[in-house]
Amino acid sequence: MINVIWISLLLIGIAVGAATGNMEGITRGILRGAENGVSVSLGLISILVFWLGIMKIAEDAGLVQMLSKLLRPLARFLYPSVPPDHPAMGSILANMSANILGLGNAATPLGLKAMQQLQELNPEPHRASDAMCTLLAINTASLTIIPATVIAIRMQYDAKSPTDIVGATIVATFLGTLTAIVLDRFFRARERRKRGIP
Amino acid sequence: MMEWTNLLSEWALPVVISSILVIGHFRKVPVYETFILGAKEGFPTTVRIIPHLVAMMVAVSVFRESGALDLLLKGLRPVFDTLHIPSEIVPMALLRPISGTGSLSIMTDIFQTYGPDSVLGKIASVMQGSSDTTLYVLTVYFGSVGIRNSRYAVKVGLLSDLAAAAFSVLVVYWMFGV
């Protein structure tokens, strides 16, 4: 799927550029895209280094384990394939908590850590495991309760009440995340049926 | 509501960090050394992500700069019109999963043109806040561990983005009674 998306974006873009005589747009697109890719990755370094450091302290202090005990019932339902005492469970829950609190910058390193620990449980290292797909579904749906960036921009544009969209955002996010979880389960079941796994 | 949410988003980070440090210290964790040990993993992880992000961002950027995105939006306009989705919001819904800064700039555009308190402004705000840049999350998360076969994850991500966009429109119509 990602292969199809990638090649379609590129080839359709180049074809349209060729048809409309906009070849310099393509060159510009390639240069800008590559530059953005590197600068976004490098931009992650600072926050990633910091949060992985803080997380290690939380882990050694037993805080991650405490959190996972608290949210265990929910996590067991969402990630049946991850042993409840595995460190991956702690990172998954920390990632979830950071998302819910709207700490987007903190959520990414925690999610990456969870991914790496899930990879240890993955029997096929190049194929995403069930739990990885669920982690991704939940992260792409964004659980955020406080859309801090949106509120900040609304303030800049003198909204009467910059935060009046918070309630609506929570409802939309909740429904979107629920959809993601349902779709995740649906496609997993379908794949199992196709491969003949009970 | 406003003070409450502002307070929470301002205080969350400092409170979380200081609690971790204080509890760690009292539980006899050598906090500084432990921090360094964990932080060391940050750099290699970032470097592993670079090729994935460059690949995806070049594709998205070529698609946009070539004019293909504009063509697609023009073509889809009648479809969204019949679904009563305001056509001004369509580019944002389509861009949201592929470019976070792209959809953010459309949101600011809508604020500038129609005002943040307009229905469009509200829909745009909810849309931006209620979903994430799926393609970016996917690339970074799977890229960091070298997953090549993402199975149904892309499908799930994009379909739930579509659902979140539709919910944003519906919820704003419902809550603000327009």
Interface residues (C-beta under 8 A of the other chain):
Chain A: M1 I2 I5 W6 L9 L10 I12 G13 I14 A15 V16 G17 T20 N22 G25 I26 R28 G29 I30 R32 G33 A34 N36 G37 V38 V40 S41 L42 L44 I45 L48 V49 F50 W51 L52 G53 I54 M55 K56 I57 A58 E59 D60 A61 G62 L63 L101 G102 L103 A106 T108 P109 G111 L112 M115 Q116 L118 Q119 E124 P125 H126 R127 A128 M132 C133 L135 L136 A137 N139 T140 A141 S142 T144 I146 P147 A148 T149 V150 I151 I153 R154 Y157 D158 A159 K160 S161 P162 T163 D164 I165 V166 G167 A168 T169 V171 A172 T173 L175 G176 T177 T179 A180 L183 D184 F187 R188 R190 E191
Chain B: M1 M2 T5 N6 L8 S9 A12 L13 V16 I17 I20 L21 I23 G24 R27 V29 V31 T34 F35 I36 L37 G38 A39 K40 E41 G42 F43 T45 T46 V47 I49 I50 L53 V54 A55 M56 M57 V58 A59 V60 S61 V62 F63 R64 E65 S66 G67 A68 L71 P97 L104 M107 T108 F111 Q112 G115 P116 D117 G121 K122 S125 V126 M127 Q128 G129 S130 S131 D132 T134 L135 V137 L138 V140 Y141 F142 S144 V145 G146 I147 R148 N149 S150 R151 Y152 A153 V154 K155 V156 G157 L159 S160 D161 A163 A164 F167 S168 V171 V172 M175 F176
